[in-house]
């Protein structure tokens, strides 16, 4: 509301209160006046009747004609009360016009007050709605410059909201820029790692070619042993380089996720098939429970990659055992459970399992601490959640949910 409108509303409230007060005052004055006349006339008539008793009938007849009513025969010490009259019968406005005018004034005051109250509430509601619309636009990234219609009670709040939104926009821009810089740095590191990996890999291949077909003593076989170790570390560096590139794409928002209707059982089976070699080497088996036709809106390849990382984590803690996969579906979400029968997760590791580069207490020697973090990023970007816990009977349990809405 502007200052002028605010003043008019205040003036309306004052006038309405004045009208109500005037009406009430008029009614009180009228009542007091009638009481005053009643007692004065009563004293005069009592003195007349006391001196001339025969005039009582004449006085009663005159009073009856004046008041237009009949006495009810009430008894009292005073003559008017004895004749059945009351103070309102001698009011100047005994015809009811005074009370009518007082009631009209009170009604006008109440009406004006209601109009003022409704108008003020409507103006405040419009201002609140305008501020709410501005906050919704700010949340959607379309914030505009606030132009206050005038100084009012909401102006200070409006100014504080505008300053807060401006600060949040600047903070968001700085955070986005820092995130983009971080993603770019990850990408640069990954590419820088790729060059020496390629060079070392070629050197190892050339060394193997030189050693093939030649007989060496035990001492001379040391280079072969070293090349095997080098190949193992090269493989680990290659996985790190690939993971860093994926992380840089995720942070930059450029990870190509093709969201389409995909059968969840198919994703689990493909993930288990891709881990057959690792499964055979560790003596761990993966069982996927038949769950019928259950579809989710997700990218087949990347979701399979997320499931594989979770399955590999279960295999590391359950060597020689079995990893169980099952799924259920309801109207809200599709839930995938991946669990093992091993020793379970260390309690101190559970809060940090999905942090980047975090390696748990019982992590494998070849792990780099990115797999579960990647799984979390991929699943959450597809309207899903993932959490880990230990089962009461032992073993780790990963719960993945893809929500329908």
N, C-alpha and C positions, 0 to 999 in steps of 0.2 A: 504494500500500500504506500502511496505517496504521502508526503506530509500534509497536503491539503485535504486529501480524503480522510486521513487519520483525524484531522481536526474536525471535519464535518461529522464524522461518526461519534467523536467525543461530545460535540455540541448536541447531537441528537439524543445521546444518552442522558445528558444533563437536562434537556428540555422534557424528556419523557419522565425522568425522576421528579422534575418540578411539577409537572401536571398531576402526577400521582400524589405528591405531597400536598398540593393545593386542594385536591378533591378530598383527601382525608381531613385536612384542616377545616374545610368548609363544613363537613359533616360534624366534626367535633364542636365547632363554633355554633352551629345550628342547635345542637343538643344542649349546649350550655345556655344559649339564649332562651330556649324554651323552658328550661329549669328555672332560670332567673325570673321570667315573666310569671311562671306558675306560682312561685313563692310570693312575689310581690302582690299579685292579684288575690292570692289566698289571704294574705294579711289584711288587705283592704276590705274584702268581703266579710271576713271574720269580725272585723270591728263594726261593720254596718249591721250585721245580724245580731251582734251582741247588744247594740244599742236599740235596734228596731227589729225584734224577732219576727214580726209579721211580714217583713220583706224577703224572708227566705224563699217563699214560693216564687216570687217575682224574679229573684236572682237565678234560681234554678231554671226557670223558663228562658231567661235571657241567655244563660250559658248554653242551654241546649240548642238554641237558635244559632248561637255563634259558632259552636263546634260542629254542628250538623250531626250530632250523635246523641245517644241516650245513655244516661249513667247506668252503671252495672250494679249499683247498690252496695259498693264496698264501704266498709266502715273504717273510720280513722278519726283521729283527734282534730285534724284540720278539716275545714268545711268543704274544700274542693274534693279532698279524698273521700269525705263522708258522702258527698254527692255522686261519687263514682268516676271522677275525672283524673287524668294523669297529665304529667308535664308535656308530652308530645302533642296533646290536644290543643295546647296554646302556643305551639310553634308558629313563627311567622310564615314558614313554608309548610303549613299543615296540609295544603292541597297536594303535596307530593312532588311539586316541581323542583324544589330545592334538592331533594334526594336524587331526583332524576338527573338534574344537572351535575351533581357531584359524581354520580355513577358514570355519566357520560364522560366527564373529565378524567376519571380514573381509567375508564376503558380506553380513551384516547392515549393516555400516558402509557398504558400497558402495550397497546398496539404499536405506538412509536418505539417503545423500548424493544419489542420483539423484532421490528423491522431493522433497527440499529444493530441488534445482536446477530440476526441472520446475515445482514450485509457484512458485518465485520468477520464473522466466521467464514463466509464465502470468500472474502478477499484473502484471508489467511490460508484457506484451503487452496486457492489458486496459486499463491506464492509457494506453498509447500509442494504442490504438484509440479510447479516450474523447476524447483530445486531437485525434485526426484527425477524429472525428465533429464535434467542436466547431468546428474550422476549416472543415469543409464547410458546416455550418450558417451560420457567419459569412459565408462566400462567397455563400451563397444569400440572405443578408439576414435570417436567423432566429436570430441569435446570442442565447444565453441567459446567465444568470449562472452562472459556474463555481462548483460547490460541491465542494471537495476533500474526500475521505473521511478525510483525516488528513495529518499531516506526513510526508513521505517525500522521496525523491530527486527526484521530479518536481514537487514543490510550487513550487519556485522557477521552474522552466520554465513551469508552469501560470500562475503569477502574471504572468510577463513576457508570455506569449501573450495573456492577458486584457487587460493594459494596452495592448498593441500593437493588438489588435482594437478596443478602445474608442477609441483615438486615431484609427485609420483611419476608424471610423464618423463621428467628429466632423469629420474632414477631408473625408469624402465629403459630409456634409450641408452643410458650408460651400461646397464646390465646386458642388454642385447649386444652392444658393441663389444663388451668384454667377452661375452660368450662366443661371438663370431671370431674375435681374435684368438681365443683359446682353441676353437675348432681349426682355425687356420694354422696355428702352431702345431697342433697334433698332426695335421696333414703334412706339414713341412717335415716334422720329425720322422713320420712314417716313410716319406719319400727319401729322406736322407739315409735312413736305415737300409732302404732297399738297395741302394748302390753298393755298399760294402758287402751286403749279403750275396748279391749276384757275383761280385768279384771273388769272394772267398769260395762260393759254391763251384765256380769254374776251376779255381785252383785245386780244390779237393778232387774234382773229377779228373783233372790232368794227372794228379799224383796217383790216383787209383789206376789210371791207364798205364802209367810208368811201372807200377808194382805188379800188375797182372802178368801171370805167366813166368815170373821169376822166382827162384828159390832163395829164401833168406834164412839166416840163422834166427834163433829166438831174439837176439839183440837187434838184428836187422829188421825184425817184424814190428818193432816199436812204431815206425811211421804209419803202418796200417792201423794199429790201435789208436793212434792219435787222429787219424782221418775219421774213424768211426765216431770218436768223441766230438770232433768238429762237425760232422754231419748232424749229430743229435742236437748240438747247440744251434746250428743253422736252422734246423726245423723249428726250434723254439723261437728264434728270432723272426722267422717267417710268419709264425702264428701271431707274434706280437705286432709285426708290421701290418698284417691284415686287420687285426683287432683295432689298432690305432686309426686306420683308415675308416673303418666302420664307425668308430666313436666320433671322428671328425665329421662324418656325414650326419650322424644323429644330432650332434650339437649345432650344426649349421642348418638343420631342418631339411636336408636334401636327401635323406635316405628314401629310396624309391619303394614305398609300400603300396602294393596293389591290393586294395581292399575289395574282396569279392567273396561270394558265398563258397565256403570250403568245408568239406566233410572232416570233422575233427578226428575220426578214427583213421582216416587216410593219412593225416599229418603225423599221428603217433606211430603208425606202422612204418612210414617212410623214415622217420627219425630213428627208429629202432634198427631198420635195415642198414642205414648209413653207419651205425656203430657196431656192426657185426664183427669186423676185424678187431676192434678194440675189446669187444666183449669176449671174443675167443681168446685173446691174449691174457686177459685178466681172469678168465674162468667164470665170468659173471653173465647171467642170462637176463633178457628183458622180455617180460610178458605183457602183452597189450590185451586187455579184456574187451571182448566184443560188446559194443554199446549201441548198436543199431545206427540209424541215420540221425546224426546230430550235426548241424551245420553252424558255423560261425562266420562272421564277416571279418576276414583277415587275409593277409598275404601268405600264400602257401609256403614259399621258400624261406622267408624270414621267420615265420612262426615255427617251422620245422627246425631251423637253426636254434631258436630259443629253447625248444623242447630237448634238443640234443645236448645243449649245455647243462640243463638240469639233470638229464639222465646220466651224463658223464660224472657229475658231482656225486650222484647216488652210487655209481659204480666204484668211485674212488674210496668210498666209505663202506663198501659191501663186497669186497673181493671174494669171489667164489660163491656169492649168494645170488639173489634174484631181485630185479627191479620191477615193481608192479605198476602198471599204468591203467587207470580207469577213468570214466567220465560219466557225469549225470547232467541233466538239463531240466530247467523249469522255465517259468514265464519271465523270470528276471535275468538269468544268466546261465551260461554253460560252464560247468566246473570240471577241471581236469586234476586228478590226483596222481602224483608220481611219488612213489615211496619205496623204501628199501627195508631190509631186515637186519641191517648192520648195527654198529655201535651207537649210531645217532650223531647229532651235531653237538659240539662243545657249547655250553650255555653262553660263554663269553663271546662266541662267534656269531650267534644268531642275530643280534642287532646290527651286525656289520656285514652280513653275508653278501648283500647286494651293492656294496660300495666298490667303486673302481679300485683295482690293484690291491684289494684286501685279500690276504692269504690266511686261511683259517689254521687252527692249531694242527689239524691232521691233513692239511693239503698235500697233494702229490708234489713230487720234486720238480715236475715239468710244468706245473701250473703257474700262470702269471696273474691270476686274480681279476680277470676281465669277463670270463664266461657268464657268470650269474648277473653281473652288472649289465651286460649286453641283453640278456634275456629279459631283465626287468624293463629296460628301455624299450625293447621291441614290443613287449606285451602291453605296457602302459600306453604306447602310442596307438594301440588298436582297441582302446576302450576296455582295457583289462587290468587285472591286479595279480600280484604274486606274493606269497608269503611262505615262510618256512617255520617248522616247529618239529619237536620230537614226539613220537608216538608214545603213549603210556606203556605199551608193551615192548618198546625198543625200536630203534630205527628212525630215519629221517622221513619227514613228510613235506612235500611241496604242494601247495594248493594254488591253482591257477584258475582265475575266473575271467570269462569274456562276457560283458554285459550286453544285453539286447538293445538298450536305449542309452 
